[in-house]
Amino acid sequence: MRIAQVAPLHESVPPKLYGGTERVVSYLTEELVAMGHDVTLFASGDSVTRSHLVPACDRALRLDEQRRDALAAHFRMLGQLAERASQFDIIHFHIDYLHFPLTQWQPWPHVTTLHGRLDLPELESLYRQYASQPLVSISDSQRRPLPFANWVATVHHGLPLNLHRCRDKPGSYLAFLGRISPEKGLDRAIAISRRAGIKLRVAAKIDRADAEYYSETIRPLLQASGNHVEFIGEIGEPEKDDLLGNSRALLVPIDWPEPFGLVMIEALACGTPVIAFRRGSVPEIIDDGVSGFVVENEDEAVRAIDRLTELCRQQCRRWM
């Protein structure tokens, strides 16, 4: 098949550091190429791929300090796509709803995988207006705010099986990996690890939008924690394998309807169990009592740490 993959431009494909959506687009694109498909990737110019790359900008927008208008590059990409659309058997969009006004009136075979949260109030009227757009969810939970939408499938994220190495023995610390924002729950992870008396290693990205939250809430907690919490900062793929694989468990004390949570299956691929709050996709991704523990609050999370010896790290890998 002739397939177009249309990626966000905020990060390269795959991303140099943090970036869930772009990482999934990369995994999917490279596997389609390996299967013999003719794949064209619309992405930033610093992307690395075996497919045909059509760059809409020289480098990922987040890393380009000169760019202030992200929409301009995305609209340029849609123009590039429109010029080539007849060449593809199917177009796979990963850019939320930006293309809806275009694909609503064009006879292009296409599908859109939605990677973000859908519980924002302004989205309901938009998705009702474009109710015919074929959509793929990354968890059944993600669909709940928009049950009327044209859902054609739920496809959970996956990872290349050789990307991470399973460690049979647990490490001596707990891990937190992701983005520093109120909904991701780093403050709760710090509290849980402190109560459990186990060191916490934190690898996290700080977006500009969350800089104030970091300065006012998280940095004082880190400073007060002393040697109990080690803040590593934003990391890439090799460092991620080491952090997750050598940890006792990954803490995911989220407070939002997580659409999927790629970090959870990354940990499981390393044989590392996950302790996560029952929010969004978590009950779909974690087999409670087998690949981790699904908990309701901090108290249950602390108790779950004491039960980690009940879990088999090889079984965590097999579940992933």
Residue pairs with C-beta under 8 A, 6 or more apart in sequence:
1 37
1 38
1 89
1 90
2 37
2 38
2 40
2 87
2 88
2 89
2 90
3 32
3 37
3 38
3 39
3 40
3 88
3 89
3 90
3 91
3 92
4 39
4 40
4 41
4 42
4 81
4 84
4 85
4 88
4 90
4 91
4 92
5 25
5 28
5 29
5 32
5 39
5 40
5 41
5 42
5 43
5 51
5 92
5 94
6 42
6 77
6 81
6 91
6 92
6 93
6 94
6 95
6 99
7 13
7 21
7 22
7 25
7 41
7 42
7 43
7 44
7 47
7 94
7 95
8 21
8 22
8 74
8 94
8 95
9 43
9 44
9 56
9 57
9 60
9 61
9 70
9 73
9 74
9 77
10 19
10 22
10 60
10 61
10 62
10 70
11 18
11 19
11 21
11 22
11 44
11 60
11 62
12 19
12 22
12 43
12 44
12 46
12 47
12 48
12 59
12 60
12 63
13 22
13 25
13 26
13 29
13 41
13 43
13 44
13 47
13 48
13 49
14 22
14 23
14 26
14 27
14 47
14 48
14 237
15 22
15 23
15 60
16 46
16 60
16 63
16 236
17 205
17 234
17 235
17 236
18 178
18 179
18 205
18 234
20 115
20 260
20 262
20 263
21 94
21 115
22 43
23 262
24 94
24 115
24 157
24 262
25 41
25 43
25 94
26 47
26 49
27 158
27 159
27 160
28 92
29 39
29 41
29 49
29 51
30 49
30 50
30 51
31 160
32 39
32 51
33 39
33 49
33 50
33 51
38 52
39 51
39 52
40 51
40 52
40 53
40 54
40 84
40 87
40 88
41 47
41 49
41 51
41 52
41 53
41 54
42 54
42 56
42 77
42 80
42 81
43 49
43 53
43 54
43 55
43 56
44 55
44 56
44 57
44 58
44 59
44 60
44 61
45 53
45 55
45 56
45 57
45 58
45 59
46 58
46 59
46 60
46 63
47 53
47 55
54 77
54 80
54 81
54 84
56 73
56 74
56 76
56 77
56 80
57 64
57 67
57 73
57 76
58 64
61 67
61 70
61 73
67 73
74 95
74 98
78 98
78 99
78 102
81 91
81 99
82 102
82 106
85 91
85 106
85 108
88 108
88 109
89 109
90 109
90 110
90 111
91 103
91 108
91 109
91 110
91 111
92 110
92 111
92 112
92 113
93 99
93 103
93 110
93 111
93 112
93 113
94 112
94 113
94 115
96 112
96 114
96 115
96 116
97 112
97 126
97 127
97 130
97 133
99 112
100 126
100 130
100 133
103 110
103 133
104 130
104 132
104 133
110 134
111 134
111 135
111 136
111 152
112 133
112 134
112 135
112 136
113 135
113 136
113 137
113 138
113 155
114 135
114 136
114 137
114 138
114 142
114 259
115 138
115 259
115 260
116 259
117 142
117 256
117 257
117 259
118 127
118 142
118 143
118 144
118 145
118 146
118 259
119 144
119 145
119 257
123 145
123 146
124 145
124 146
127 133
127 146
127 148
127 149
128 148
131 148
131 149
131 150
132 150
133 149
133 150
134 150
134 152
135 149
135 150
135 151
135 152
136 151
136 152
136 153
136 154
136 155
137 143
137 151
137 153
137 154
137 155
137 259
138 154
138 155
138 156
138 157
138 259
138 260
138 281
139 154
139 156
139 259
139 260
139 280
139 281
139 284
139 285
140 154
140 281
140 284
141 257
141 258
141 259
141 280
141 281
141 283
141 284
142 154
142 257
142 259
142 260
142 280
142 281
143 149
143 151
143 154
144 257
145 257
156 260
156 284
156 285
157 260
157 262
157 265
158 265
159 265
159 266
159 269
159 320
161 269
163 237
163 241
163 269
164 241
164 244
164 245
164 266
164 269
164 270
165 241
165 245
165 270
166 245
166 269
166 270
166 271
166 313
166 314
166 317
167 245
167 246
167 270
167 271
167 272
167 313
168 271
168 313
168 314
169 313
170 247
170 248
170 249
170 272
170 308
170 313
171 245
171 246
171 247
171 248
172 198
172 199
172 248
173 198
173 199
173 200
173 201
173 230
173 246
173 247
173 248
174 189
174 192
174 193
174 196
174 198
174 199
174 200
174 201
174 247
174 248
174 249
174 250
174 251
174 305
175 200
175 201
175 202
175 203
175 243
175 244
175 247
175 249
175 250
175 251
175 267
175 272
176 186
176 189
176 200
176 201
176 202
176 203
176 204
176 250
176 251
177 202
177 203
177 204
177 235
177 240
177 243
177 244
177 250
177 263
177 266
177 267
178 184
178 204
178 205
178 263
179 204
179 205
179 206
179 207
179 210
180 186
180 204
180 205
180 206
180 207
180 210
180 213
180 214
180 218
181 207
181 209
181 210
181 213
182 210
182 213
182 217
182 255
183 254
183 255
183 256
184 204
184 254
184 256
185 252
185 253
185 254
185 255
185 277
186 202
186 204
186 218
186 221
187 217
187 218
187 221
188 253
188 255
188 298
188 301
189 200
189 202
189 251
189 253
190 200
190 221
190 222
190 225
190 229
191 298
192 251
192 253
192 275
192 298
192 301
192 302
192 305
193 199
193 200
193 228
193 229
193 251
194 200
194 225
194 228
195 298
195 302
196 302
196 305
196 306
198 248
198 305
199 227
199 228
199 229
199 230
200 225
200 228
200 229
200 230
200 251
201 229
201 230
201 232
201 243
201 247
202 222
202 229
202 230
202 231
202 232
203 232
203 233
203 234
203 235
203 239
203 240
203 243
204 231
204 232
204 233
204 234
205 234
206 214
206 234
221 229
222 229
222 231
232 239
232 243
235 243
240 266
241 270
244 250
244 266
244 267
244 270
244 272
245 270
245 271
245 272
247 267
247 272
248 272
248 305
248 308
249 272
249 273
249 274
249 275
249 292
249 305
249 308
250 263
250 264
250 267
250 272
250 273
250 274
250 275
250 292
251 275
251 276
251 301
252 258
252 261
252 263
252 264
252 274
252 275
252 276
252 277
252 282
253 275
253 276
253 277
253 298
253 301
254 261
254 276
254 277
254 279
254 280
254 282
255 277
255 279
256 279
256 280
257 279
257 280
258 279
258 280
258 281
258 282
259 280
259 281
260 281
260 285
261 276
261 280
261 281
261 282
261 285
264 274
264 276
264 282
264 285
264 286
264 292
265 285
265 320
267 273
267 274
267 316
268 274
268 291
268 292
268 316
268 317
268 319
268 320
269 317
269 320
270 317
271 313
271 314
271 316
271 317
272 313
272 316
273 291
273 292
273 293
273 308
273 311
273 313
273 316
274 285
274 286
274 291
274 292
274 293
275 292
275 293
275 295
275 301
275 304
275 305
276 282
276 286
276 292
276 293
276 294
276 295
277 294
277 295
277 296
277 297
277 301
278 294
278 295
278 296
282 294
283 294
286 292
286 293
286 294
287 319
288 294
289 310
289 311
290 311
290 315
290 316
290 319
291 311
291 315
291 316
291 319
291 320
292 311
292 316
293 300
293 301
293 304
293 307
295 301
295 303
295 304
